[in-house]
Amino acid sequence: MRRLLGRFLEAAGAGPPMEAADGDQAIALFKPGGFDLVICDVNIPKRDGFEVMREIRKQDADVPIIVITTEAGEEMARRARKAGANEYLVKPFDVEARQKLLSFCQLAV
């Protein structure tokens, strides 16, 4: 999924994405001011997306974070926002979700 999403964003004009295979790697790769946008899945190995977002927010309060998940619902959206997400998208992505991703990319660069 992350490779497909990366190709989609590159085709839309975003720079090449940096990918992490798990939560630990995501936190290790993140550098404050080094990213225009963070896209994080909730269900990832080692540390869940909520932990990753909280750690990123400790390091950088301003970087936009989009969380993606297969779980729809107000409770999941509330948890994502509490952890630091600016936007919450449910997989599989519909046209509206893809448009939100493109809008965030355009704002970030």
Backbone as JSON, one array per atom type, in Angstrom:
{
  "sequence": "MRRLLGRFLEAAGAGPPMEAADGDQAIALFKPGGFDLVICDVNIPKRDGFEVMREIRKQDADVPIIVITTEAGEEMARRARKAGANEYLVKPFDVEARQKLLSFCQLAV",
  "N": [[0.82, -1.19, 0.0], [1.94, 1.26, 0.81], [3.85, 1.74, -1.17], [2.29, 1.99, -3.47], [0.8, 4.25, -2.78], [2.91, 6.08, -2.59], [3.75, 6.17, -5.3], [1.44, 7.25, -6.44], [1.4, 9.82, -5.25], [3.83, 10.87, -6.19], [3.29, 10.94, -8.94], [1.46, 12.94, -8.88], [3.01, 15.12, -8.51], [4.48, 15.42, -6.18], [7.56, 15.16, -4.34], [10.01, 12.44, -4.24], [8.98, 9.86, -2.07], [9.86, 9.06, 1.35], [10.1, 6.0, 2.83], [8.95, 3.9, 5.5], [9.17, 0.75, 7.04], [8.12, -0.02, 9.44], [6.95, 1.08, 12.72], [9.12, 1.75, 14.43], [11.2, 2.24, 12.6], [10.08, 4.4, 11.24], [10.08, 6.41, 13.21], [12.82, 6.58, 13.67], [13.72, 7.54, 11.18], [12.52, 10.02, 10.97], [13.05, 13.48, 10.96], [12.96, 16.6, 12.47], [11.64, 19.28, 10.62], [12.5, 18.15, 8.3], [10.62, 17.03, 6.65], [7.85, 17.54, 4.5], [5.35, 16.53, 4.73], [3.67, 13.95, 6.52], [2.56, 10.69, 6.2], [0.79, 8.26, 7.78], [0.04, 4.96, 8.63], [-2.35, 3.41, 10.78], [-2.21, 0.75, 11.63], [0.61, -0.69, 11.94], [3.7, -2.56, 12.11], [5.6, -3.15, 15.15], [5.48, -0.48, 16.49], [2.41, 1.14, 16.95], [0.53, 3.31, 14.72], [-0.47, 5.44, 16.23], [1.35, 5.78, 18.34], [3.6, 6.46, 16.83], [2.75, 8.88, 15.66], [2.42, 10.47, 17.98], [5.08, 10.61, 18.89], [6.3, 11.91, 16.71], [4.96, 14.36, 16.86], [6.01, 15.32, 19.26], [8.51, 16.01, 18.41], [8.09, 17.72, 16.24], [5.8, 20.08, 15.91], [4.45, 21.17, 13.81], [4.47, 19.84, 11.3], [2.38, 18.54, 8.77], [0.21, 15.79, 9.33], [-1.18, 12.93, 8.0], [-3.34, 10.38, 8.71], [-3.93, 7.0, 7.9], [-6.25, 4.33, 7.66], [-8.02, 1.2, 7.95], [-10.19, 1.21, 9.48], [-13.18, 2.67, 10.02], [-15.02, 5.33, 11.6], [-16.13, 7.4, 14.34], [-14.77, 7.2, 16.82], [-12.23, 6.16, 16.16], [-11.32, 8.23, 14.51], [-11.26, 10.31, 16.39], [-9.27, 9.37, 18.17], [-7.09, 9.39, 16.42], [-6.8, 12.13, 15.84], [-6.29, 13.08, 18.39], [-3.8, 11.94, 18.81], [-2.32, 13.43, 17.08], [-2.89, 13.72, 14.36], [-3.69, 15.54, 11.41], [-5.46, 15.0, 9.45], [-7.73, 12.37, 8.57], [-8.05, 9.39, 6.94], [-9.88, 6.79, 5.38], [-9.17, 3.54, 4.27], [-10.34, 1.39, 1.63], [-9.25, 4.04, -0.55], [-11.44, 6.55, -1.67], [-12.6, 8.76, -4.29], [-12.84, 11.29, -3.08], [-11.09, 11.05, -0.88], [-8.63, 10.71, -2.19], [-8.46, 13.22, -3.36], [-8.2, 14.83, -1.09], [-5.68, 13.98, -0.21], [-4.09, 14.92, -2.35], [-4.52, 17.67, -2.07], [-3.32, 18.18, 0.43], [-0.68, 17.6, -0.25], [-0.12, 19.62, -2.11], [-0.34, 21.86, -0.46], [1.74, 21.38, 1.28], [4.12, 21.64, -0.11]],
  "CA": [[0.0, 0.0, 0.0], [2.75, 2.48, 0.88], [4.5, 1.97, -2.47], [1.24, 2.48, -4.36], [0.53, 5.61, -2.35], [4.07, 6.87, -3.0], [3.68, 6.39, -6.75], [0.32, 8.17, -6.67], [1.8, 11.17, -4.86], [4.86, 11.32, -7.13], [2.61, 11.26, -10.19], [0.74, 14.2, -8.65], [3.98, 16.2, -8.43], [5.24, 15.43, -4.92], [8.9, 14.59, -4.45], [10.06, 11.02, -3.9], [8.67, 9.63, -0.65], [10.73, 8.26, 2.2], [9.22, 4.97, 3.37], [9.36, 3.14, 6.68], [8.48, -0.54, 7.08], [7.47, -0.21, 10.74], [6.93, 2.27, 13.55], [10.47, 2.09, 14.9], [11.93, 2.83, 11.49], [9.49, 5.71, 10.97], [10.58, 7.35, 14.21], [14.26, 6.76, 13.44], [13.92, 8.32, 9.96], [11.94, 11.36, 11.06], [13.89, 14.59, 11.42], [12.17, 17.84, 12.48], [11.92, 20.17, 9.5], [12.96, 17.39, 7.14], [9.5, 16.48, 5.9], [6.74, 18.45, 4.21], [4.1, 15.82, 5.02], [3.81, 12.59, 7.02], [1.39, 9.84, 6.05], [1.04, 7.16, 8.7], [-1.02, 3.98, 8.83], [-2.56, 3.08, 12.19], [-1.8, -0.64, 11.88], [1.95, -0.99, 11.45], [4.44, -3.37, 13.08], [6.49, -2.68, 16.21], [4.75, 0.59, 17.21], [1.27, 1.49, 16.1], [0.57, 4.65, 14.17], [-0.73, 6.43, 17.27], [2.64, 6.02, 19.01], [4.46, 7.16, 15.88], [2.28, 10.27, 15.57], [2.73, 11.18, 19.23], [6.52, 10.87, 18.9], [6.56, 12.94, 15.71], [4.44, 15.63, 17.4], [6.96, 15.8, 20.26], [9.66, 16.56, 17.69], [7.7, 18.74, 15.26], [4.38, 20.36, 16.11], [3.86, 21.8, 12.63], [4.4, 19.02, 10.1], [1.06, 17.94, 8.58], [0.16, 14.33, 9.43], [-2.39, 12.26, 7.55], [-3.4, 8.99, 9.17], [-4.78, 6.14, 7.08], [-6.66, 3.13, 8.37], [-9.18, 0.48, 7.4], [-11.25, 1.3, 10.48], [-13.96, 3.91, 9.98], [-15.77, 5.61, 12.82], [-15.79, 8.6, 15.1], [-13.79, 6.91, 17.88], [-10.92, 6.06, 15.52], [-10.96, 9.58, 14.08], [-10.94, 11.06, 17.61], [-7.96, 8.9, 18.64], [-6.08, 9.86, 15.47], [-6.59, 13.57, 16.04], [-5.66, 13.25, 19.71], [-2.4, 11.55, 18.65], [-1.61, 14.44, 16.3], [-3.24, 13.74, 12.94], [-4.45, 16.66, 10.86], [-6.5, 14.43, 8.59], [-8.0, 10.95, 8.82], [-8.6, 8.8, 5.72], [-10.19, 5.37, 5.49], [-8.89, 2.71, 3.09], [-9.71, 1.87, 0.39], [-9.49, 5.45, -0.81], [-12.37, 6.95, -2.71], [-12.17, 9.95, -5.02], [-12.71, 12.38, -2.12], [-9.87, 10.84, -0.1], [-7.49, 11.01, -3.06], [-8.4, 14.67, -3.52], [-7.65, 15.37, 0.16], [-4.23, 13.73, -0.25], [-3.49, 15.85, -3.3], [-4.57, 19.01, -1.48], [-2.28, 18.26, 1.46], [0.62, 17.64, -0.93], [0.04, 20.94, -2.69], [-0.12, 22.8, 0.63], [2.99, 21.07, 1.97], [5.3, 22.04, -0.88]],
  "C": [[0.86, 1.26, 0.0], [3.45, 2.77, -0.44], [3.5, 2.53, -3.48], [0.92, 3.93, -4.04], [1.68, 6.54, -2.75], [4.07, 7.17, -4.49], [2.57, 7.37, -7.11], [0.74, 9.61, -6.37], [2.9, 11.72, -5.78], [4.24, 11.72, -8.46], [1.86, 12.59, -10.09], [1.7, 15.38, -8.47], [4.75, 16.3, -7.13], [6.62, 14.82, -5.18], [8.89, 13.13, -4.07], [9.82, 10.81, -2.41], [9.78, 8.87, 0.06], [9.8, 7.28, 2.9], [9.83, 4.29, 4.59], [8.53, 1.87, 6.73], [7.75, -0.77, 8.39], [7.58, 1.08, 11.56], [8.29, 2.7, 14.06], [11.28, 2.78, 13.81], [11.39, 4.22, 11.17], [10.03, 6.76, 11.94], [12.07, 7.62, 14.01], [14.54, 7.64, 12.22], [13.47, 9.77, 10.1], [12.94, 12.36, 11.64], [13.03, 15.85, 11.38], [12.6, 18.77, 11.35], [12.35, 19.46, 8.24], [11.87, 16.83, 6.26], [8.43, 17.54, 5.7], [5.4, 17.86, 4.63], [4.44, 14.43, 5.54], [2.49, 11.88, 6.8], [1.68, 8.58, 6.85], [-0.17, 6.25, 8.79], [-1.14, 3.71, 10.33], [-1.97, 1.71, 12.5], [-0.47, -0.94, 11.2], [2.69, -1.78, 12.51], [5.26, -2.53, 14.06], [5.9, -1.57, 17.07], [3.56, 0.95, 16.34], [1.37, 2.95, 15.67], [0.32, 5.74, 15.2], [0.57, 6.79, 18.01], [3.57, 6.83, 18.11], [4.05, 8.63, 15.79], [2.61, 11.07, 16.82], [4.22, 11.54, 19.3], [6.88, 11.96, 17.89], [6.11, 14.3, 16.22], [5.35, 16.19, 18.5], [8.13, 16.51, 19.58], [9.31, 17.73, 16.78], [6.19, 18.96, 15.34], [3.69, 20.82, 14.83], [3.72, 20.92, 11.4], [3.0, 18.42, 9.96], [1.16, 16.41, 8.64], [-1.2, 13.86, 8.95], [-2.31, 10.83, 8.04], [-4.34, 8.22, 8.24], [-5.06, 4.86, 7.86], [-7.8, 2.45, 7.64], [-10.39, 0.63, 8.31], [-11.93, 2.67, 10.44], [-14.62, 4.12, 11.34], [-15.24, 6.8, 13.58], [-14.72, 8.35, 16.17], [-12.38, 6.83, 17.3], [-10.44, 7.44, 15.08], [-10.55, 10.43, 15.28], [-9.55, 10.67, 18.13], [-6.84, 9.41, 17.73], [-5.78, 11.34, 15.68], [-5.91, 13.84, 17.38], [-4.16, 12.91, 19.64], [-1.61, 12.53, 17.8], [-1.95, 14.53, 14.84], [-4.01, 15.0, 12.57], [-5.62, 16.18, 10.02], [-6.56, 12.94, 8.8], [-8.66, 10.4, 7.57], [-8.77, 7.3, 5.9], [-9.88, 4.68, 4.17], [-10.07, 1.78, 2.86], [-10.14, 3.31, 0.11], [-10.52, 5.65, -1.91], [-11.85, 8.22, -3.37], [-11.95, 11.12, -4.06], [-11.42, 12.26, -1.3], [-8.63, 11.14, -0.94], [-7.34, 12.52, -3.25], [-7.84, 15.33, -2.27], [-6.14, 15.17, 0.2], [-3.53, 14.72, -1.17], [-3.46, 17.27, -2.73], [-3.5, 19.18, -0.42], [-0.9, 18.35, 0.82], [0.88, 19.03, -1.51], [0.31, 21.99, -1.62], [1.25, 22.62, 1.27], [4.21, 21.56, 1.21], [5.28, 23.47, -1.29]]
}
